[in-house]
Amino acid sequence: MTGQFLRRFSTVAVLLAALAAAGWVSVSWALGLQEAKSQGLVGEQANGYLGAVKGGGSDVKALIDDINAKRKQTYQDIAKRNNTSLDAVEALAGKTAIEKTPSGQFVRLPSGQWVQK
């Protein structure tokens, strides 16, 4: 790998960590992200976006749609600033989110199966 790629990768990783710490949750939803995760309704996926673990209702779908739209905009901004692909940013974000998912919450395997960490 070239030094330039590693610097970009490091920059993206730092930005993603800061965004994760700040949270991507809209306080206007009746159901919050942490509550939905702790109830096993939503989980992290390798593509950097949330997915519905269980059917859930309209609140769950609205929460997922809202957060994923914000994440996508953030990923696009990061990719543009770092002259890298959206796919690369999404993959790094997904990897980071899955690694940081606490025990007891759900993540989606590449096979498509949801598992509880």
Wavefront OBJ file of the C-alpha trace (Angstrom):
o trace
v 0.000 0.000 0.000
v 1.192 3.471 -0.698
v 1.799 6.017 2.033
v -0.831 8.296 0.493
v -3.478 5.555 0.702
v -2.586 4.840 4.331
v -2.849 8.540 5.222
v -6.273 8.709 3.563
v -7.341 5.499 5.278
v -6.229 6.901 8.651
v -8.059 10.178 8.020
v -11.253 8.317 7.131
v -10.922 6.097 10.206
v -10.511 9.120 12.502
v -13.515 10.855 10.941
v -15.657 7.751 11.266
v -14.672 7.310 14.903
v -15.623 10.918 15.627
v -18.965 10.496 13.881
v -19.669 7.294 15.775
v -18.899 9.003 19.070
v -21.180 11.903 18.181
v -23.976 9.535 17.137
v -26.241 9.619 14.125
v -29.485 9.628 16.014
v -32.299 12.050 15.515
v -33.808 12.869 18.893
v -37.209 13.377 17.304
v -37.886 9.634 16.873
v -40.015 7.930 19.479
v -37.640 4.970 19.320
v -33.951 5.795 19.725
v -31.086 3.928 18.134
v -29.648 2.548 21.356
v -33.078 1.388 22.490
v -33.718 -0.290 19.127
v -30.321 -1.991 19.255
v -30.756 -3.175 22.844
v -34.183 -4.592 21.967
v -32.663 -6.516 19.059
v -34.743 -4.644 16.486
v -31.832 -3.229 14.465
v -28.214 -4.134 13.945
v -25.063 -3.104 12.151
v -24.154 -4.429 8.724
v -20.838 -4.739 6.870
v -21.998 -2.134 4.338
v -21.951 0.598 7.007
v -25.710 0.867 7.360
v -28.311 -0.311 9.836
v -30.653 -3.152 9.051
v -33.845 -4.502 10.597
v -33.148 -7.658 12.594
v -36.800 -8.331 13.345
v -39.844 -7.101 11.495
v -40.371 -4.028 13.648
v -42.974 -1.415 12.938
v -43.047 1.916 11.201
v -40.960 3.489 13.999
v -38.141 1.019 13.331
v -38.277 1.570 9.576
v -38.349 5.348 10.017
v -35.398 5.212 12.407
v -33.367 3.038 10.028
v -34.213 5.214 7.021
v -33.311 8.420 8.858
v -30.004 7.187 10.226
v -28.981 5.470 6.997
v -29.696 8.619 4.969
v -27.518 10.644 7.345
v -24.792 8.034 7.247
v -24.814 7.945 3.460
v -24.462 11.733 3.258
v -21.603 11.609 5.751
v -19.890 8.774 3.869
v -20.222 10.670 0.590
v -18.680 13.770 2.163
v -15.793 11.749 3.604
v -15.180 9.982 0.292
v -15.140 13.267 -1.587
v -12.800 14.983 0.891
v -10.404 12.035 0.823
v -10.625 11.332 -2.914
v -11.696 7.757 -2.307
v -14.699 5.679 -3.267
v -17.994 5.615 -1.411
v -17.703 1.810 -1.301
v -14.378 2.045 0.559
v -15.812 4.436 3.155
v -18.944 2.301 3.618
v -16.851 -0.849 4.078
v -14.592 0.812 6.644
v -17.587 2.242 8.483
v -19.282 -1.166 8.535
v -16.165 -2.901 9.814
v -15.718 -0.278 12.534
v -19.390 -0.368 13.579
v -19.409 -4.161 13.797
v -16.195 -4.191 15.832
v -17.636 -1.612 18.241
v -21.000 -3.334 18.606
v -21.330 -4.391 22.236
v -22.019 -7.918 23.349
v -25.702 -8.760 23.196
v -26.464 -6.623 20.136
v -26.878 -7.885 16.574
v -24.616 -7.771 13.541
v -25.235 -9.153 10.080
v -22.780 -11.694 8.701
v -21.736 -11.580 5.026
v -24.024 -14.627 4.559
v -26.974 -12.388 5.470
v -27.623 -14.091 8.799
v -28.089 -11.948 11.907
v -26.080 -13.022 14.939
v -25.974 -11.716 18.472
v -22.476 -10.739 19.563
l 1 2 3 4 5 6 7 8 9 10 11 12 13 14 15 16 17 18 19 20 21 22 23 24 25 26 27 28 29 30 31 32 33 34 35 36 37 38 39 40 41 42 43 44 45 46 47 48 49 50 51 52 53 54 55 56 57 58 59 60 61 62 63 64 65 66 67 68 69 70 71 72 73 74 75 76 77 78 79 80 81 82 83 84 85 86 87 88 89 90 91 92 93 94 95 96 97 98 99 100 101 102 103 104 105 106 107 108 109 110 111 112 113 114 115 116 117
